[in-house]
């Protein structure tokens, strides 16, 4: 069984060893969640490392990761459990005539047992004999009714099944809920969680992240890349570049042997970080024209959203 960390520094170092550079607030909340046994609600724009934090905690703590990907219309049958109706029907049909005459009570007690239960992510995490990390990803895509269903799991780490009774957690999972902040979550859910807001990192931290994942990239080129990505995010885009896309762009520059990000290099590889047609037009208008071939001015003179 994984031991609880003794300090925030231990958590931050552990995350760093598995490739996640956590800031002070992320390390603190991750530490408190493990010591207090409370879920974490992680909010922020898409692509800032919310899901990756759960994966990194799984790797650093040695716990298996169980993921529930949320979507509109998700119900408890896909999140909690459902009965294996086909197997139940086969069992009923296999009963002899004499057993059938014994009444429904006996058959019901037989087919509504764990043998006929199909576990879904929430029940799987609760019933796991070993501690796990439970990721409830993009909770804001569900409705308030689904949030209400989660409250028993988040408060008491248990699930009530009418036919079986209450199933309590054998070990407490480390629970992370992520939200892109597309809608306001209920106060009842927020009250049960520790809260962490993740935003796009500052230049120096993003440079550290890019260098961690692409250490072969020239540091000057890596800084220029990060400065351009930061500037692109200031534009009014449908989808600003994520941290993962910054890393993908760095790897792309390595693969094509780029020594600088001039206008042609940017035009050729822009689709790695810009992925909407209207965004491409806007970035081309505001950025590409400033990246003349062989320019030594860097990106300091590039316009932001209000330019």
Backbone torsions as a table, in degrees:
resi	resn	phi	psi	omega
1	UNK	NA	131.4	-179.2
2	UNK	-62.1	139.2	177.9
3	UNK	-84.8	148.3	177.0
4	UNK	-69.1	141.5	-179.8
5	UNK	-67.6	152.8	-177.6
6	UNK	-94.9	-13.9	-177.4
7	UNK	-157.7	161.9	176.0
8	UNK	-63.8	-38.6	179.4
9	UNK	-60.6	-39.6	178.4
10	UNK	-61.4	-41.6	179.3
11	UNK	-66.4	-46.8	-179.1
12	UNK	-61.5	-42.5	178.6
13	UNK	-65.9	-39.2	178.8
14	UNK	-64.0	-40.9	177.4
15	UNK	-66.6	-39.6	178.7
16	UNK	-62.8	-36.0	-179.6
17	UNK	-66.0	-23.6	178.8
18	UNK	-103.8	14.7	171.9
19	UNK	91.9	19.1	178.4
20	UNK	-120.9	115.1	179.4
21	UNK	-88.7	95.7	-177.5
22	UNK	-86.1	138.9	173.1
23	UNK	-80.2	-179.5	-173.8
24	UNK	-62.8	-40.6	-177.8
25	UNK	-68.8	-40.7	179.1
26	UNK	-65.5	-40.8	178.7
27	UNK	-66.5	-40.6	-179.6
28	UNK	-64.3	-48.8	-178.4
29	UNK	-65.0	-37.9	177.7
30	UNK	-64.3	-37.9	176.7
31	UNK	-65.0	-47.5	-177.9
32	UNK	-64.4	-38.4	-179.7
33	UNK	-60.6	-39.1	-179.4
34	UNK	-75.2	-33.8	-178.7
35	UNK	-83.0	-34.8	-178.2
36	UNK	-93.3	-14.2	-178.7
37	UNK	70.0	32.9	-178.9
38	UNK	-111.1	149.2	175.5
39	UNK	-68.1	159.8	175.6
40	UNK	-114.7	129.9	169.9
41	UNK	-101.0	115.7	-177.9
42	UNK	-109.6	115.5	179.5
43	UNK	-114.6	158.2	178.2
44	UNK	154.7	170.5	179.2
45	UNK	-64.5	161.1	180.0
46	UNK	-63.4	138.1	172.4
47	UNK	88.6	20.4	-179.1
48	UNK	-104.3	2.7	175.2
49	UNK	104.5	19.9	-179.0
50	UNK	-67.4	-52.0	179.3
51	UNK	-65.7	-37.9	-178.7
52	UNK	-65.3	-28.7	176.5
53	UNK	-62.1	-43.5	178.0
54	UNK	-62.7	-43.1	179.1
55	UNK	-63.6	-40.3	-179.8
56	UNK	-67.3	-39.2	176.8
57	UNK	-63.8	-37.0	176.2
58	UNK	-60.9	-46.6	-178.2
59	UNK	-68.3	-42.3	-174.6
60	UNK	-72.9	-28.1	-179.7
61	UNK	-96.0	-8.1	-178.8
62	UNK	74.8	17.2	178.5
63	UNK	-93.0	147.1	171.7
64	UNK	-68.2	149.7	178.0
65	UNK	-102.1	125.0	173.0
66	UNK	-113.6	123.8	-172.0
67	UNK	-117.7	129.9	170.8
68	UNK	-110.6	108.4	178.8
69	UNK	-86.0	117.0	-175.9
70	UNK	-83.9	152.8	176.8
71	UNK	-158.1	164.2	-179.4
72	UNK	-63.5	128.9	179.9
73	UNK	93.3	-0.2	178.7
74	UNK	-60.4	131.5	-179.6
75	UNK	-122.0	176.6	-174.6
76	UNK	-67.3	-24.7	178.6
77	UNK	-64.2	-32.5	178.7
78	UNK	-90.4	-18.9	-176.8
79	UNK	-102.2	-36.7	-174.6
80	UNK	-102.4	-71.6	-176.1
81	UNK	-168.1	165.5	166.5
82	UNK	-151.8	160.8	-179.4
83	UNK	-86.5	144.1	177.5
84	UNK	-82.2	85.9	-172.4
85	UNK	-63.6	-36.4	-180.0
86	UNK	-64.2	-43.2	179.9
87	UNK	-67.8	-37.2	176.7
88	UNK	-62.4	-43.2	-179.3
89	UNK	-63.5	-41.8	178.3
90	UNK	-62.5	-38.2	178.5
91	UNK	-65.5	-41.8	179.3
92	UNK	-63.5	-43.4	-179.5
93	UNK	-65.9	-25.9	-178.7
94	UNK	-80.0	-13.3	179.8
95	UNK	-64.3	141.8	177.7
96	UNK	-75.9	165.1	179.9
97	UNK	-60.6	-38.7	179.9
98	UNK	-64.6	-41.1	179.8
99	UNK	-67.3	-36.1	179.0
100	UNK	-62.9	-35.5	-179.3
101	UNK	-69.4	-18.0	179.8
102	UNK	-68.7	-11.5	175.4
103	UNK	106.6	166.1	-176.9
104	UNK	-70.0	-29.1	-174.7
105	UNK	-58.6	-44.2	-179.7
106	UNK	-65.8	-44.2	-179.9
107	UNK	-65.3	-39.9	-179.2
108	UNK	-62.9	-43.1	179.2
109	UNK	-63.8	-25.7	-178.6
110	UNK	-80.7	-46.6	-172.9
111	UNK	-82.7	-19.0	176.1
112	UNK	-99.6	66.3	177.6
113	UNK	-129.7	171.9	-176.5
114	UNK	-62.3	-22.0	178.0
115	UNK	-60.2	-28.8	-175.8
116	UNK	-105.8	12.4	-176.3
117	UNK	-96.4	129.3	174.5
118	UNK	-99.3	111.0	-177.0
119	UNK	-81.4	138.4	174.2
120	UNK	-109.3	176.8	-169.8
121	UNK	-50.7	-43.7	-176.6
122	UNK	-66.1	-46.6	179.1
123	UNK	-67.9	-35.4	178.0
124	UNK	-61.3	-41.6	179.8
125	UNK	-68.8	-40.7	-179.0
126	UNK	-67.2	-39.4	-173.8
127	UNK	-90.8	-1.7	-178.4
128	UNK	-64.2	132.3	177.8
129	UNK	-71.6	-18.8	178.6
130	UNK	-112.2	146.4	179.1
131	UNK	-61.0	138.1	-179.1
132	UNK	-128.6	168.3	167.3
133	UNK	-102.2	122.0	178.6
134	UNK	-103.2	116.7	178.3
135	UNK	-104.7	116.4	174.2
136	UNK	-103.9	95.3	-166.0
137	UNK	-91.0	129.9	177.0
138	UNK	60.9	55.0	-179.3
139	UNK	-61.4	-24.6	-178.6
140	UNK	-69.4	-9.7	177.1
141	UNK	-82.1	-11.9	178.5
142	UNK	-92.4	-176.7	179.5
143	UNK	-106.9	177.3	-176.4
144	UNK	-67.4	-28.0	178.2
145	UNK	-64.4	-39.2	178.2
146	UNK	-68.1	-39.8	176.1
147	UNK	-57.3	-43.1	-179.6
148	UNK	-61.8	-38.1	178.6
149	UNK	-64.0	-30.2	-178.4
150	UNK	-73.9	-19.9	-169.5
151	UNK	-59.8	-38.3	179.4
152	UNK	-63.2	-40.4	179.4
153	UNK	-66.1	-45.1	-175.2
154	UNK	-73.0	-30.5	-177.7
155	UNK	-84.8	-48.8	-169.8
156	UNK	-116.4	-0.9	-177.3
157	UNK	49.4	53.9	177.6
158	UNK	-149.7	160.8	178.5
159	UNK	-133.6	132.4	178.7
160	UNK	-98.5	123.0	177.5
161	UNK	-114.6	114.9	-173.6
162	UNK	-50.2	-41.1	-175.1
163	UNK	-78.9	-20.0	-175.6
164	UNK	-116.0	-25.4	-175.4
165	UNK	103.7	-156.7	-175.0
166	UNK	-91.4	130.4	175.0
167	UNK	-109.3	114.7	-178.5
168	UNK	-97.8	152.4	-177.8
169	UNK	-65.1	131.2	174.3
170	UNK	-73.5	-37.1	174.0
171	UNK	-136.8	148.1	-178.3
172	UNK	-79.2	121.4	175.2
173	UNK	-73.1	153.6	170.6
174	UNK	-88.6	110.7	-170.4
175	UNK	-103.2	129.5	172.4
176	UNK	-124.3	128.4	172.6
177	UNK	-109.9	132.7	177.6
178	UNK	-112.4	149.9	178.6
179	UNK	-145.8	135.8	174.3
180	UNK	-86.7	8.7	176.4
181	UNK	64.2	32.7	179.2
182	UNK	-78.7	-18.4	173.0
183	UNK	-150.0	161.5	179.7
184	UNK	-77.2	127.7	177.2
185	UNK	-82.5	159.1	-175.9
186	UNK	-70.6	151.9	177.8
187	UNK	-64.3	-33.7	-179.7
188	UNK	-61.0	-40.4	179.4
189	UNK	-71.3	-44.9	-178.3
190	UNK	-62.5	-34.6	-177.0
191	UNK	-64.4	-26.2	-176.6
192	UNK	-89.3	-2.9	-172.8
193	UNK	-121.1	151.5	161.1
194	UNK	-74.2	151.4	-173.4
195	UNK	-117.8	136.4	176.7
196	UNK	-138.1	125.8	174.0
197	UNK	-103.1	123.7	175.8
198	UNK	-111.3	131.5	178.6
199	UNK	-123.0	174.7	175.1
200	UNK	-60.7	138.3	-176.5
201	UNK	-73.4	160.2	172.0
202	UNK	-69.1	168.0	-174.8
203	UNK	-54.6	-49.0	-174.7
204	UNK	-64.2	-40.7	179.6
205	UNK	-69.2	-40.8	178.8
206	UNK	-66.3	-34.7	175.8
207	UNK	-62.0	-40.9	176.9
208	UNK	-61.1	-41.8	-178.9
209	UNK	-65.1	-46.6	-179.9
210	UNK	-62.2	-43.2	-180.0
211	UNK	-66.0	-33.7	178.3
212	UNK	-62.7	-40.4	-175.6
213	UNK	-90.1	-20.4	177.9
214	UNK	-134.7	68.0	-176.8
215	UNK	-64.0	-19.3	-179.1
216	UNK	-76.3	-16.0	-177.2
217	UNK	-72.8	133.7	178.1
218	UNK	-55.2	135.3	-174.4
219	UNK	-62.6	-38.4	178.1
220	UNK	-63.6	-42.0	178.3
221	UNK	-67.0	-39.5	179.0
222	UNK	-62.4	-41.5	179.0
223	UNK	-65.6	-41.2	178.6
224	UNK	-62.3	-41.4	178.0
225	UNK	-59.4	-48.7	-177.6
226	UNK	-64.5	-39.0	178.8
227	UNK	-63.1	-40.3	178.7
228	UNK	-66.7	-44.4	179.6
229	UNK	-61.1	-43.6	179.6
230	UNK	-61.7	-40.0	179.3
231	UNK	-67.6	-42.0	179.6
232	UNK	-60.2	-37.2	180.0
233	UNK	-65.0	-21.7	179.6
234	UNK	-76.2	-15.0	178.7
235	UNK	-76.9	161.4	-178.4
236	UNK	-84.1	80.4	-174.6
237	UNK	-103.4	154.3	172.5
238	UNK	-66.8	-39.4	-179.1
239	UNK	-139.6	100.1	176.3
240	UNK	-65.3	153.7	179.8
241	UNK	-63.2	136.2	177.5
242	UNK	-85.9	170.9	176.0
243	UNK	-63.4	-40.0	179.4
244	UNK	-60.8	-35.6	179.7
245	UNK	-73.3	-30.8	172.7
246	UNK	-61.5	-43.0	178.9
247	UNK	-65.4	-42.2	178.4
248	UNK	-61.1	-38.9	-179.9
249	UNK	-67.3	-40.5	177.3
250	UNK	-60.5	-43.0	178.8
251	UNK	-65.9	-35.9	177.8
252	UNK	-63.1	-45.0	179.7
253	UNK	-61.6	-36.1	176.0
254	UNK	-64.7	-44.4	-176.0
255	UNK	-66.6	-34.4	-178.2
256	UNK	-91.0	-0.8	176.7
257	UNK	71.3	30.6	-179.0
258	UNK	-69.4	137.6	177.0
259	UNK	-105.7	-12.9	178.1
260	UNK	-157.0	164.4	175.4
261	UNK	-106.4	85.0	175.7
262	UNK	-90.8	-175.2	-175.1
263	UNK	-60.6	-45.1	-178.0
264	UNK	-65.7	-43.5	178.9
265	UNK	-60.7	-42.0	179.6
266	UNK	-65.3	-45.8	179.5
267	UNK	-61.0	-39.9	-177.4
268	UNK	-69.3	-31.4	-173.2
269	UNK	-114.0	6.4	-175.5
270	UNK	-60.0	-29.6	-176.9
271	UNK	-67.5	-11.6	176.4
272	UNK	-69.3	-33.5	-176.7
273	UNK	-113.0	-15.3	-179.0
274	UNK	-120.7	120.4	-167.4
275	UNK	-131.1	26.0	169.8
276	UNK	-131.8	142.7	-176.8
277	UNK	-58.3	-45.9	-179.7
278	UNK	-65.2	-33.9	177.8
279	UNK	-66.7	-39.9	178.8
280	UNK	-59.7	-43.6	179.2
281	UNK	-61.9	-43.2	-178.0
282	UNK	-67.4	-44.7	179.8
283	UNK	-64.8	-38.7	177.9
284	UNK	-61.1	-40.7	-178.6
285	UNK	-68.7	-41.4	-173.0
286	UNK	-91.7	-27.5	-170.9
287	UNK	-112.2	-52.6	-171.8
288	UNK	-57.3	-39.5	-177.7
289	UNK	-65.4	-20.5	-179.5
290	UNK	-88.3	-13.6	-176.5
291	UNK	-97.6	68.8	178.7
292	UNK	-69.6	147.0	-177.8
293	UNK	-57.8	130.0	176.6
294	UNK	79.1	8.4	-179.3
295	UNK	-63.9	138.1	178.3
296	UNK	-109.4	12.4	-175.3
297	UNK	-85.5	-6.2	-175.6
298	UNK	68.2	-149.1	-179.2
299	UNK	-117.4	14.7	-175.6
300	UNK	-65.9	-25.8	-178.2
301	UNK	-96.5	6.0	-178.7
302	UNK	-73.7	142.4	-176.1
303	UNK	-77.7	150.3	173.3
304	UNK	-92.0	-160.9	-174.9
305	UNK	-64.5	-31.3	-175.1
306	UNK	-92.8	5.6	-175.9
307	UNK	-72.6	NA	NA
